[in-house]
Amino acid sequence: IRLARRKFNELVQYNVVLGRKYRDQNQFKPCVAAFRNVMVMIKDANSAVYREAKANYDACNASAEGRY
């Protein structure tokens, strides 16, 4: 169980880093997808990681919609 929890946390952190990388490169659709994955994986709206992912998701989503 401990190893599974560690792997899950690593996957969450990987998606957060990936989302930030996409945001910095102005690739907003993959950025939205990466942060949406984090939000789906965490599911706890009170978590700090969830709140960060939600804020970045909203920012990337607004930027993606503004491009068209």
N, C-alpha and C positions, 0 to 999 in steps of 0.2 A: 504494500500500500504506500509506503514511504517513497519508493522509487517512482511509482506511478504519479504521485503528487508532485514530486520534483520534476518529472518529465512534463507534466501539465503546466507547471509554473514556467518552465523554460520555453514552452510553446507560446504561452501568453506573452512573455517578454520578447520573444522573437517577432511576434506580430506587431508589438508596440514599436520596436526598433525599425521594422520594415515600413510601418505606416509613417513614421517620422522621416525616414529616408525618401519615401515617395513624395511626402509633403514638401521637403526641401528641394526636390527636383521638379516641382510643379506638375507631378503626375497625380491628378486629384482623384480619378476613378479608382486606381489601385489603392490609393490612400484611404478612401472611403471603405473599400472592401476589407482592408487590413484592420482598421479600427472597428468595423462591424463584427469581424471575427472575434476580436477581444471582448466586445460587449456581449456577444452570444455565449462565449466561453465562461465569463465571470458571472453574469446573471444577478449580481448583488449590487443594486444601485447605490448602496452606501459605501462601497469599496472605493478607495482612493484611485486604484488602477482603472476601475470602471468609469469614474468621474472624469479622469484624464482622457480616456478613450472617447467618451461621449463628447467632450469639448473639442477634441481634435476631429472627431467624426463630423460634428456640426460645421467646423471651419472648412474642412475639405469638401464637404457636400455643398456649402455655399459657394466656394470657389469653383467647383465643378459646374454648378448651375450657371454661374456668372460668365462662363466661357462661351456659352451658346446664345 
